[in-house]
Amino acid sequence: MAYDEMLERRSEMLKRRIGEMIARENQYGLGKQEGLFLRRMIKEWHQMTHEMNGKPVI
């Protein structure tokens, strides 16, 4: 698996997990630790998308 494919796969997994956690937050609320985890995942996803968009297309 190429590095770009790995980034895309990881991005999709993060988006899915972030969506699930946002739905849980809206329905039940999140604890402090879960909220921190959600923010860390969002930060990681943003960094990953910037890395994917910043690479030259070959």
DSSP file (Angstrom, degrees, kcal/mol; ACC not computed):
  #  RESIDUE AA STRUCTURE BP1 BP2  ACC     N-H-->O    O-->H-N    N-H-->O    O-->H-N    TCO  KAPPA ALPHA  PHI   PSI    X-CA   Y-CA   Z-CA
    1    1 A M              0   0    0      0, 0.0     2,-0.0     0, 0.0     0, 0.0   0.000 360.0 360.0 360.0 128.9    0.0    0.0    0.0
    2    2 A A     >  -     0   0    0      1,-0.1     4,-2.3     4,-0.0     5,-0.2  -0.294 360.0-111.4 -72.9 159.5    1.4    3.3   -1.0
    3    3 A Y  H  > S+     0   0    0      1,-0.2     4,-2.3     2,-0.2     5,-0.2   0.888 117.9  52.2 -60.2 -41.5    1.8    6.2    1.4
    4    4 A D  H  > S+     0   0    0      1,-0.2     4,-2.3     2,-0.2    -1,-0.2   0.905 109.6  49.2 -62.4 -42.0   -0.9    8.2   -0.2
    5    5 A E  H  > S+     0   0    0      1,-0.2     4,-2.5     2,-0.2    -1,-0.2   0.888 109.7  52.1 -64.1 -39.1   -3.4    5.3   -0.1
    6    6 A M  H  X S+     0   0    0     -4,-2.3     4,-2.6     2,-0.2    -2,-0.2   0.906 109.4  49.4 -63.8 -41.6   -2.5    4.8    3.6
    7    7 A L  H  X S+     0   0    0     -4,-2.3     4,-2.4     2,-0.2    -2,-0.2   0.909 111.6  48.8 -63.8 -41.8   -3.3    8.5    4.3
    8    8 A E  H  X S+     0   0    0     -4,-2.3     4,-2.3     2,-0.2    -2,-0.2   0.915 112.5  47.9 -64.2 -42.7   -6.6    8.3    2.5
    9    9 A R  H  X S+     0   0    0     -4,-2.5     4,-2.2     2,-0.2    -2,-0.2   0.926 113.2  47.6 -63.4 -45.4   -7.6    5.2    4.3
   10   10 A R  H  X S+     0   0    0     -4,-2.6     4,-2.5     1,-0.2    -2,-0.2   0.887 110.4  53.3 -63.2 -39.3   -6.6    6.7    7.7
   11   11 A S  H  X S+     0   0    0     -4,-2.4     4,-2.7     2,-0.2    -1,-0.2   0.919 108.8  48.6 -62.2 -44.5   -8.5    9.9    6.8
   12   12 A E  H  X S+     0   0    0     -4,-2.3     4,-2.2     2,-0.2    -2,-0.2   0.906 111.6  49.6 -62.9 -41.6  -11.7    7.9    6.0
   13   13 A M  H  X S+     0   0    0     -4,-2.2     4,-2.3     2,-0.2    -2,-0.2   0.912 112.3  47.8 -64.4 -42.1  -11.4    6.0    9.3
   14   14 A L  H  X S+     0   0    0     -4,-2.5     4,-3.0     2,-0.2     5,-0.2   0.921 110.6  51.3 -64.9 -43.5  -10.9    9.2   11.3
   15   15 A K  H  X S+     0   0    0     -4,-2.7     4,-2.3     1,-0.2    -2,-0.2   0.909 111.5  48.2 -60.3 -41.6  -13.9   10.9    9.6
   16   16 A R  H  X S+     0   0    0     -4,-2.2     4,-2.0     2,-0.2    -1,-0.2   0.937 114.7  44.7 -63.7 -46.8  -16.1    7.9   10.4
   17   17 A R  H  X S+     0   0    0     -4,-2.3     4,-2.3     2,-0.2    -2,-0.2   0.889 112.4  51.7 -66.9 -39.7  -15.0    7.8   14.0
   18   18 A I  H  X S+     0   0    0     -4,-3.0     4,-2.5     1,-0.2    -1,-0.2   0.917 109.2  51.4 -62.3 -43.1  -15.3   11.6   14.4
   19   19 A G  H  X S+     0   0    0     -4,-2.3     4,-2.1    -5,-0.2    -2,-0.2   0.897 109.6  49.6 -60.8 -41.5  -18.8   11.5   13.0
   20   20 A E  H  X S+     0   0    0     -4,-2.0     4,-2.1     1,-0.2    -1,-0.2   0.909 112.2  47.5 -63.8 -42.5  -19.8    8.7   15.5
   21   21 A M  H  X S+     0   0    0     -4,-2.3     4,-2.6     2,-0.2    -2,-0.2   0.866 110.3  51.7 -69.6 -35.5  -18.4   10.7   18.4
   22   22 A I  H  X S+     0   0    0     -4,-2.5     4,-2.5     2,-0.2    -1,-0.2   0.906 109.8  50.1 -66.2 -40.5  -20.2   13.9   17.3
   23   23 A A  H  X S+     0   0    0     -4,-2.1     4,-1.8     2,-0.2    -2,-0.2   0.913 112.1  47.6 -62.6 -41.8  -23.5   12.0   17.1
   24   24 A R  H  X>S+     0   0    0     -4,-2.1     4,-3.4     2,-0.2     5,-1.3   0.901 110.9  51.8 -65.4 -40.5  -22.9   10.6   20.6
   25   25 A E  H  <5S+     0   0    0     -4,-2.6     4,-0.5     1,-0.2    -2,-0.2   0.916 111.0  47.6 -61.9 -42.9  -22.0   14.1   21.9
   26   26 A N  H  <5S+     0   0    0     -4,-2.5    -1,-0.2     1,-0.2    -2,-0.2   0.840 120.5  37.9 -66.3 -33.2  -25.2   15.6   20.4
   27   27 A Q  H  <5S+     0   0    0     -4,-1.8    -2,-0.2    -5,-0.2    -3,-0.2   0.914 140.0   1.5 -86.2 -46.4  -27.3   12.8   21.9
   28   28 A Y  T  <5S-     0   0    0     -4,-3.4    -3,-0.2    -5,-0.2    -2,-0.1   0.615  96.3-117.1-119.4 -19.5  -25.7   12.1   25.3
   29   29 A G      < -     0   0    0     -5,-1.3     2,-0.3    -4,-0.5    -3,-0.1  -0.038  28.2-101.2  89.2 157.8  -22.9   14.5   25.8
   30   30 A L        -     0   0    0     -5,-0.1     2,-0.0    -2,-0.1    -9,-0.0  -0.871  25.0-120.8-116.6 150.2  -19.2   13.5   26.2
   31   31 A G     >  -     0   0    0     -2,-0.3     4,-2.5     1,-0.1     5,-0.2  -0.259  39.4 -96.3 -75.7 174.1  -17.1   13.3   29.3
   32   32 A K  H  > S+     0   0    0      1,-0.2     4,-2.1     2,-0.2     5,-0.2   0.921 124.6  46.6 -60.4 -45.9  -14.0   15.3   29.6
   33   33 A Q  H  > S+     0   0    0      1,-0.2     4,-2.2     2,-0.2    -1,-0.2   0.898 112.9  49.3 -66.3 -40.5  -11.7   12.6   28.4
   34   34 A E  H  > S+     0   0    0      2,-0.2     4,-2.5     1,-0.2    -1,-0.2   0.889 109.7  52.3 -65.8 -38.0  -13.9   11.7   25.5
   35   35 A G  H  X S+     0   0    0     -4,-2.5     4,-2.3     2,-0.2    -2,-0.2   0.904 109.9  48.4 -63.6 -41.5  -14.0   15.4   24.5
   36   36 A L  H  X S+     0   0    0     -4,-2.1     4,-2.2     2,-0.2    -2,-0.2   0.905 111.2  50.6 -64.0 -41.4  -10.3   15.7   24.6
   37   37 A F  H  X S+     0   0    0     -4,-2.2     4,-2.3     2,-0.2    -2,-0.2   0.904 109.5  51.0 -62.6 -41.9  -10.0   12.5   22.5
   38   38 A L  H  X S+     0   0    0     -4,-2.5     4,-2.3     1,-0.2    -2,-0.2   0.930 110.4  48.3 -62.0 -46.3  -12.4   13.9   19.9
   39   39 A R  H  X S+     0   0    0     -4,-2.3     4,-2.3     1,-0.2    -1,-0.2   0.875 110.7  51.8 -62.8 -36.7  -10.5   17.2   19.7
   40   40 A R  H  X S+     0   0    0     -4,-2.2     4,-2.4     2,-0.2    -1,-0.2   0.896 109.8  49.0 -66.8 -39.6   -7.2   15.2   19.2
   41   41 A M  H  X S+     0   0    0     -4,-2.3     4,-2.5     2,-0.2    -2,-0.2   0.906 111.0  50.0 -65.0 -41.0   -8.8   13.2   16.4
   42   42 A I  H  X S+     0   0    0     -4,-2.3     4,-2.4     2,-0.2    -2,-0.2   0.918 111.1  49.3 -63.8 -42.7  -10.1   16.3   14.7
   43   43 A K  H  X S+     0   0    0     -4,-2.3     4,-2.4     1,-0.2    -2,-0.2   0.922 111.6  48.8 -61.6 -44.5   -6.6   17.9   14.9
   44   44 A E  H  X S+     0   0    0     -4,-2.4     4,-2.3     1,-0.2    -2,-0.2   0.901 110.7  50.8 -62.4 -41.0   -5.0   14.7   13.5
   45   45 A W  H  X S+     0   0    0     -4,-2.5     4,-2.5     2,-0.2    -2,-0.2   0.914 110.1  49.5 -64.4 -42.7   -7.5   14.6   10.6
   46   46 A H  H  X S+     0   0    0     -4,-2.4     4,-2.1     1,-0.2    -2,-0.2   0.921 111.5  48.8 -62.1 -44.0   -6.8   18.3    9.8
   47   47 A Q  H  X S+     0   0    0     -4,-2.4     4,-2.0     1,-0.2    -1,-0.2   0.902 111.8  50.0 -61.6 -40.6   -3.1   17.7    9.8
   48   48 A M  H  X S+     0   0    0     -4,-2.3     4,-2.5     2,-0.2    -2,-0.2   0.900 109.6  49.6 -66.8 -41.4   -3.5   14.7    7.6
   49   49 A T  H  X S+     0   0    0     -4,-2.5     4,-2.4     1,-0.2    -1,-0.2   0.883 110.4  50.9 -67.4 -36.2   -5.7   16.5    5.0
   50   50 A H  H  X S+     0   0    0     -4,-2.1     4,-1.6     2,-0.2    -1,-0.2   0.898 111.1  49.0 -65.5 -38.9   -3.2   19.3    4.8
   51   51 A E  H  X S+     0   0    0     -4,-2.0     4,-0.7     2,-0.2    -2,-0.2   0.911 112.3  47.8 -65.5 -41.8   -0.4   16.8    4.2
   52   52 A M  H >< S+     0   0    0     -4,-2.5     3,-0.5     1,-0.2    -2,-0.2   0.895 115.2  45.2 -66.7 -39.2   -2.4   15.1    1.5
   53   53 A N  H 3< S+     0   0    0     -4,-2.4    -1,-0.2     1,-0.2    -2,-0.2   0.740 109.0  56.7 -76.1 -23.0   -3.3   18.4   -0.2
   54   54 A G  H 3< S+     0   0    0     -4,-1.6    -1,-0.2    -5,-0.2    -2,-0.2   0.586  84.7  97.8 -85.8 -11.1    0.2   19.7    0.0
   55   55 A K  S << S-     0   0    0     -4,-0.7     2,-0.1    -3,-0.5    -4,-0.0  -0.567  80.6-113.3 -80.5 139.9    1.9   16.8   -1.8
   56   56 A P        -     0   0    0      0, 0.0     2,-0.4     0, 0.0    -1,-0.1  -0.459  31.2-115.2 -68.4 143.3    2.6   17.3   -5.5
   57   57 A V              0   0    0      1,-0.1     0, 0.0    -2,-0.1     0, 0.0  -0.673 360.0 360.0 -82.2 128.4    0.6   15.0   -7.9
   58   58 A I              0   0    0     -2,-0.4    -1,-0.1     0, 0.0     0, 0.0   0.378 360.0 360.0-111.8 360.0    2.8   12.6   -9.7
